[in-house]
Amino acid sequence: MEWFVHPYFAAIVVPLLFILAGAFSRKLVRRSPWTQEDFYLGVQCTLSAFASALIYLFELARALQQGGAAATKASWSAVTGTGFFILVSFFLLLWILSTHQDWEKHSDRKRERNRLAILCPALGAILLASFIVLVKGG
């Protein structure tokens, strides 16, 4: 069970499980057979990384405001790193949204699937894992 508390477990397995849960929830809400659109979850994955970083930024700000040992842990370099991560997440979100705009309902279904069901969710999951491991310090 030692692997269960490993930070990379949380950074990799948890986002993958939530990607699958997102696909299942889309299918269940729609109440029809599976479609490849059920796996177009890049926007949701990226927004979850973005939201996590914003929440962490507010935690850091509160720690800096309180001062003392909490402020030492929440240094200004952590605030700067988190801000940079938020900026990268924002532009990656815009890129994923534009990719969806260009490729949803495209005539080439295989290339659409590759971009919207594989590439975009993978980028979002990598972004979330990067937040957990690199920014927050898993």
Backbone bond lengths (Angstrom), bond angles and torsions (degrees), N, CA, C in turn:
res aa  C-N    CA-C-N  psi(-1)  N-CA   C-N-CA  omega(-1)  CA-C   N-CA-C  phi
1 M - - - 1.442 - - 1.518 112.73 -
2 E 1.313 117.51 -0.74 1.459 120.61 179.83 1.531 111.54 -63.63
3 W 1.311 117.76 -33.63 1.465 121.64 179.38 1.519 111.40 -65.91
4 F 1.343 117.07 -24.15 1.456 121.42 -176.78 1.522 112.38 -67.77
5 V 1.331 118.25 -29.26 1.459 121.66 -179.97 1.525 112.37 -99.48
6 H 1.309 116.99 4.56 1.460 121.35 178.73 1.527 109.33 -68.73
7 P 1.356 118.28 137.23 1.480 119.76 -176.47 1.527 113.13 -62.67
8 Y 1.328 118.12 -29.63 1.455 119.16 179.33 1.524 111.91 -72.40
9 F 1.316 117.04 -24.94 1.461 120.25 174.15 1.523 109.49 -61.96
10 A 1.324 116.06 -49.21 1.460 120.27 178.97 1.514 111.39 -64.22
11 A 1.321 117.22 -36.55 1.459 120.88 -175.66 1.520 112.94 -75.17
12 I 1.305 118.00 -26.89 1.467 120.14 -175.16 1.518 112.23 -109.46
13 V 1.314 117.30 -50.33 1.463 120.60 -173.79 1.524 111.70 -72.14
14 V 1.318 117.76 -43.02 1.462 119.92 -177.39 1.536 111.64 -61.34
15 P 1.358 120.18 -48.34 1.471 117.79 176.23 1.530 113.60 -60.04
16 L 1.322 117.36 -37.68 1.469 119.51 178.16 1.527 111.20 -64.30
17 L 1.313 116.78 -40.87 1.463 119.60 177.83 1.522 111.55 -63.88
18 F 1.327 116.38 -38.73 1.460 118.59 179.31 1.530 112.28 -73.02
19 I 1.312 117.48 -29.03 1.467 119.70 173.17 1.523 109.24 -62.74
20 L 1.324 116.67 -46.36 1.465 120.27 177.45 1.523 111.56 -63.93
21 A 1.327 116.93 -39.89 1.463 119.97 177.82 1.533 110.53 -63.59
22 G 1.327 116.57 -37.15 1.465 120.15 177.00 1.514 112.01 -63.41
23 A 1.324 116.19 -41.47 1.466 120.14 178.49 1.526 110.36 -64.51
24 F 1.334 116.75 -44.68 1.464 120.21 178.39 1.528 110.82 -62.07
25 S 1.319 117.79 -42.27 1.467 120.06 -178.33 1.520 111.28 -65.51
26 R 1.326 117.54 -38.52 1.467 119.62 177.71 1.523 110.63 -62.38
27 K 1.312 116.32 -43.78 1.459 121.00 -179.27 1.524 110.78 -66.12
28 L 1.330 117.44 -43.51 1.459 120.68 -177.73 1.522 112.33 -67.49
29 V 1.313 117.66 -39.16 1.463 121.00 179.79 1.522 110.60 -66.90
30 R 1.304 116.49 -38.67 1.465 121.08 -177.27 1.527 111.90 -74.70
31 R 1.332 117.43 -27.40 1.468 123.44 178.46 1.514 113.45 60.73
32 S 1.311 117.57 40.30 1.459 121.87 175.10 1.527 107.70 -138.09
33 P 1.337 118.00 173.85 1.475 119.13 -179.67 1.535 112.32 -61.23
34 W 1.333 114.87 164.18 1.470 121.24 179.24 1.518 111.12 -58.46
35 T 1.324 116.21 140.56 1.457 122.49 171.16 1.517 107.74 -130.98
36 Q 1.316 116.75 162.62 1.464 117.64 -179.68 1.517 111.51 -69.08
37 E 1.318 118.13 -21.52 1.460 121.44 176.90 1.527 112.42 -64.31
38 D 1.333 116.99 -20.91 1.467 120.19 177.48 1.524 111.31 -62.28
39 F 1.309 116.89 -22.63 1.463 121.66 -176.97 1.526 113.00 -104.14
40 Y 1.324 117.74 12.69 1.461 121.70 175.64 1.534 108.11 -84.89
41 L 1.307 116.68 76.17 1.457 121.97 -171.08 1.527 113.28 -115.48
42 G 1.316 117.18 18.31 1.460 120.28 -179.38 1.516 112.85 -63.47
43 V 1.317 117.11 -40.39 1.462 120.90 -179.75 1.529 109.86 -64.13
44 Q 1.330 116.91 -45.10 1.461 120.33 -178.68 1.525 111.38 -64.35
45 C 1.332 117.49 -41.87 1.468 120.55 179.54 1.526 110.87 -64.35
46 T 1.308 116.33 -42.27 1.461 120.21 -179.69 1.526 111.03 -67.74
47 L 1.323 116.96 -41.05 1.465 119.66 177.11 1.523 111.89 -63.83
48 S 1.326 117.46 -34.56 1.469 118.86 178.38 1.523 110.93 -67.64
49 A 1.325 118.08 -38.05 1.466 121.05 176.02 1.527 110.01 -66.45
50 F 1.308 116.36 -42.19 1.466 122.44 179.05 1.530 110.21 -61.07
51 A 1.333 116.75 -47.28 1.462 121.31 -179.58 1.529 111.05 -65.22
52 S 1.318 117.14 -40.54 1.471 120.53 178.36 1.521 110.90 -60.67
53 A 1.321 116.55 -42.60 1.463 120.38 -179.64 1.526 111.22 -67.15
54 L 1.326 117.71 -38.88 1.467 120.20 177.71 1.529 111.56 -64.41
55 I 1.317 116.58 -42.73 1.459 120.01 177.95 1.526 110.19 -62.39
56 Y 1.326 116.04 -43.15 1.471 120.43 179.04 1.530 111.03 -63.40
57 L 1.324 117.43 -37.77 1.459 121.15 177.95 1.530 110.88 -61.52
58 F 1.324 117.15 -41.90 1.466 120.37 177.61 1.528 111.42 -66.82
59 E 1.341 116.80 -34.91 1.469 119.84 175.15 1.532 110.80 -63.74
60 L 1.320 116.10 -43.08 1.463 120.44 178.29 1.530 110.88 -63.16
61 A 1.314 116.66 -42.94 1.466 120.33 -179.82 1.529 111.07 -62.63
62 R 1.319 116.65 -40.75 1.463 120.19 178.56 1.528 110.21 -64.61
63 A 1.346 117.31 -41.72 1.463 120.91 179.22 1.524 111.01 -64.19
64 L 1.337 116.86 -40.44 1.470 120.07 178.18 1.525 111.16 -66.20
65 Q 1.308 116.71 -35.90 1.459 120.72 -179.98 1.533 110.98 -68.82
66 Q 1.327 117.31 -36.02 1.459 120.94 -179.11 1.521 111.78 -73.79
67 G 1.343 117.22 -26.32 1.456 120.98 178.15 1.518 112.94 74.27
68 G 1.308 116.57 -170.06 1.455 122.75 178.26 1.514 112.99 70.34
69 A 1.337 115.43 -144.80 1.464 121.64 -177.56 1.525 111.30 -64.76
70 A 1.332 116.20 -33.78 1.467 119.71 178.90 1.521 110.51 -63.89
71 A 1.331 116.90 -37.76 1.462 120.61 -179.66 1.522 111.06 -70.02
72 T 1.320 117.43 -33.24 1.464 120.28 177.22 1.516 110.36 -63.79
73 K 1.330 115.57 -42.47 1.461 119.93 178.62 1.526 110.79 -66.65
74 A 1.303 117.06 -40.18 1.465 122.29 -178.54 1.524 108.41 -97.41
75 S 1.297 116.02 73.05 1.458 119.24 -177.65 1.524 111.04 -75.54
76 W 1.320 114.18 167.02 1.468 119.54 178.67 1.516 111.03 -65.67
77 S 1.321 118.42 -26.44 1.459 119.44 177.51 1.530 110.42 -67.95
78 A 1.336 117.53 -33.74 1.464 120.27 175.53 1.523 110.61 -66.85
79 V 1.324 116.36 -38.43 1.465 120.61 177.49 1.528 110.13 -64.30
80 T 1.324 115.65 -43.92 1.468 120.18 179.44 1.525 110.92 -63.91
81 G 1.331 116.96 -45.11 1.469 120.62 178.64 1.513 112.15 -61.42
82 T 1.323 116.11 -40.70 1.464 120.29 178.62 1.528 110.62 -66.99
83 G 1.319 116.75 -40.35 1.464 120.32 177.15 1.522 111.70 -61.96
84 F 1.326 116.43 -41.70 1.465 120.06 177.24 1.522 110.61 -63.76
85 F 1.334 117.31 -41.45 1.455 121.09 177.80 1.528 110.90 -60.94
86 I 1.325 116.86 -41.17 1.470 120.96 178.15 1.525 110.27 -62.45
87 L 1.315 116.72 -41.30 1.462 120.85 178.50 1.531 110.82 -62.60
88 V 1.315 117.19 -46.50 1.470 121.32 178.11 1.522 110.01 -62.14
89 S 1.326 116.57 -42.84 1.472 120.68 179.56 1.522 111.17 -61.36
90 F 1.307 116.61 -41.34 1.464 120.84 179.99 1.529 111.38 -61.53
91 F 1.328 116.59 -47.29 1.461 118.86 -179.23 1.518 112.13 -70.53
92 L 1.326 117.29 -32.68 1.458 119.60 174.94 1.528 110.29 -67.46
93 L 1.322 117.16 -37.29 1.462 120.83 175.55 1.530 110.60 -61.28
94 L 1.318 116.98 -44.38 1.468 120.05 177.61 1.523 111.74 -61.45
95 W 1.330 116.97 -40.03 1.464 120.81 178.65 1.524 110.67 -65.01
96 I 1.328 116.90 -42.34 1.465 120.55 179.54 1.525 110.46 -66.04
97 L 1.323 117.34 -41.25 1.467 119.98 177.09 1.522 111.98 -61.93
98 S 1.333 116.67 -41.68 1.467 119.06 178.79 1.523 111.11 -68.45
99 T 1.322 117.31 -33.69 1.465 120.67 176.15 1.524 109.85 -64.57
100 H 1.321 116.93 -42.08 1.465 120.01 176.61 1.521 111.00 -62.85
101 Q 1.316 116.75 -41.36 1.457 120.22 -179.98 1.532 110.75 -62.14
102 D 1.324 116.37 -39.84 1.466 119.98 -177.96 1.526 113.38 -76.69
103 W 1.335 118.19 -31.20 1.457 119.52 -168.38 1.517 115.62 -111.58
104 E 1.334 120.05 -14.89 1.465 118.43 178.21 1.522 109.22 -66.94
105 K 1.306 114.36 138.69 1.476 123.10 -178.59 1.528 111.32 61.31
106 H 1.319 116.67 33.74 1.467 121.72 178.85 1.519 109.47 -80.04
107 S 1.320 116.73 154.44 1.465 120.64 -179.43 1.529 112.51 -70.04
108 D 1.314 118.06 -28.35 1.463 121.83 178.51 1.531 108.47 -92.69
109 R 1.330 116.98 90.49 1.463 122.27 -173.91 1.530 112.68 -64.41
110 K 1.324 117.83 -32.28 1.464 120.14 -179.54 1.526 110.72 -67.74
111 R 1.319 116.89 -45.79 1.469 119.91 178.31 1.521 110.89 -68.10
112 E 1.335 116.85 -34.42 1.466 120.61 175.22 1.528 110.14 -61.33
113 R 1.329 116.58 -46.95 1.458 120.97 179.05 1.529 111.41 -61.19
114 N 1.322 116.07 -44.32 1.467 119.63 -179.32 1.521 111.70 -59.61
115 R 1.318 116.71 -39.85 1.463 119.93 -177.42 1.530 112.39 -80.05
116 L 1.340 116.65 -43.78 1.456 120.01 -169.68 1.528 114.30 -96.06
117 A 1.321 117.85 -24.22 1.465 119.56 -179.84 1.525 112.05 -104.78
118 I 1.327 117.68 -13.73 1.471 120.03 -179.26 1.524 110.90 -118.36
119 L 1.333 117.30 -59.74 1.467 120.81 -174.01 1.530 112.84 -65.05
120 C 1.320 117.66 -53.02 1.473 120.34 -175.78 1.533 112.72 -63.87
121 P 1.347 120.21 -46.94 1.466 118.30 175.84 1.525 112.91 -63.79
122 A 1.327 116.97 -34.18 1.469 119.50 177.89 1.527 110.58 -64.46
123 L 1.322 116.97 -41.87 1.462 119.80 177.18 1.526 111.59 -62.93
124 G 1.319 116.33 -42.54 1.458 120.00 177.64 1.520 112.13 -63.82
125 A 1.326 117.21 -41.65 1.468 120.98 178.76 1.525 110.81 -67.33
126 I 1.321 117.16 -39.33 1.472 120.86 176.94 1.520 109.76 -63.97
127 L 1.316 116.24 -39.69 1.464 120.36 178.53 1.532 110.56 -63.62
128 L 1.314 117.25 -43.81 1.463 120.43 178.91 1.529 111.08 -65.87
129 A 1.326 117.21 -42.77 1.467 120.56 177.61 1.517 110.78 -64.27
130 S 1.324 116.90 -38.51 1.461 120.84 178.01 1.520 111.26 -63.39
131 F 1.312 116.34 -39.29 1.461 119.37 177.12 1.525 110.27 -60.70
132 I 1.337 115.92 -47.73 1.459 120.04 -176.53 1.522 111.47 -64.45
133 V 1.323 117.05 -44.34 1.472 120.35 -174.81 1.518 112.56 -83.41
134 L 1.335 117.62 -45.10 1.463 120.23 -171.97 1.528 114.25 -91.45
135 V 1.321 116.73 -43.61 1.471 119.23 -174.27 1.526 110.82 -84.76
136 K 1.309 116.18 -55.56 1.467 119.71 -177.08 1.522 110.95 -76.43
137 G 1.307 116.96 -27.05 1.460 120.10 176.18 1.502 114.51 88.72
138 G 1.351 116.17 29.40 1.447 124.85 176.20 1.429 114.76 -2.44
